[in-house]
């Protein structure tokens, strides 16, 4: 009788291997972009080999797309846990801003991946069969909050939820992705904790003023700090 082939460690835990590969690939693509990323470095950092990468994910571009999809899935999944539907509308919007800001701070690789894919004109993301379906429930969640706000009298206008989220993400993204040059231009360290907290308070006041029709002065630092996750200083 032929002797059975031994089951290799990666074959016993294929999902664990896939997770390690995607994590290593995320770090590699974030640091070097798609063009500069090296499959051999990804394999080494995942404690794998190239054959395993191709078996679990595919070629380099397939791996890059899988990393993008996983990155979007992660942020959308965490947003679903914000419980916005059970908060008063202004508090829900404040929590969304706070989450987006601190998520970007905690996950600089996500911002790097977005930069890389935008430079490619979303060429790889257009191949995804998953990303659009991830975002539909998220848009509806924001739409529901805005609709409740208008009905309760908290908000004066029913802003398009896509425009609202792009504005929130843009306020966060531009500041962080350009902090190095902006710090030099304006002669201040924009990544100090006090500067990060000031930025969050400003964004909350700006967005709530747009929704409510009130002045930004009506949303002071004390109000903006209610749900805030303390920002960590970046070095």
Long-range contacts (C-beta under 8 A, 24 or more apart in sequence): 10-48, 10-52, 14-56, 17-46, 17-48, 17-52, 17-56, 18-56, 18-57, 20-46, 20-47, 20-48, 21-46, 21-48, 21-52, 21-53, 21-56, 21-57, 21-63, 22-57, 22-63, 22-66, 22-67, 22-70, 25-57, 25-63, 25-64, 25-66, 25-67, 26-67, 26-70, 26-71, 26-109, 26-113, 27-109, 29-64, 29-67, 29-112, 29-113, 29-116, 30-108, 30-109, 30-112, 30-113, 30-116, 31-112, 33-116, 33-119, 34-60, 34-61, 34-64, 34-116, 34-120, 34-124, 37-64, 39-63, 61-124, 64-124, 65-124, 65-125, 65-127, 65-128, 67-113, 68-113, 68-117, 68-124, 68-125, 68-128, 68-131, 69-128, 69-130, 69-131, 71-109, 71-110, 71-113, 72-131, 72-134, 72-135, 73-130, 73-134, 74-107, 74-110, 75-103, 75-107, 75-110, 76-134, 76-135, 76-137, 76-138, 78-103, 79-138, 79-141, 80-137, 80-138, 80-141, 84-141, 84-142, 84-145, 85-141, 85-144, 85-145, 88-152, 88-154, 89-145, 89-146, 89-148, 89-149, 89-152, 89-154, 89-155, 90-149, 90-154, 90-155, 90-208, 90-211, 90-212, 91-226, 91-227, 92-145, 93-145, 93-149, 93-207, 93-208, 93-211, 94-204, 94-208, 94-224, 94-226, 94-227, 95-227, 96-142, 96-145, 96-168, 97-168, 97-171, 97-172, 97-200, 97-203, 97-204, 97-207, 98-200, 98-204, 98-227, 98-228, 98-229, 99-229, 100-168, 100-169, 100-172, 101-172, 101-199, 101-200, 101-203, 101-231, 102-229, 102-231, 104-172, 104-173, 104-176, 105-176, 105-196, 105-231, 105-232, 105-234, 108-176, 111-173, 111-176, 111-177, 114-173, 115-177, 138-165, 139-165, 146-211, 149-211, 154-211, 154-212, 155-211, 155-212, 156-211, 156-212, 156-213, 157-211, 157-213, 159-210, 159-211, 164-207, 167-207, 167-210, 168-203, 168-207, 171-203, 171-206, 171-207, 172-203, 175-199, 179-234, 191-233, 191-234, 191-235, 192-233, 193-230, 193-231, 193-232, 193-233, 196-231, 196-233, 196-234, 197-225, 197-228, 197-230, 197-231, 200-224, 200-228, 200-231, 201-225
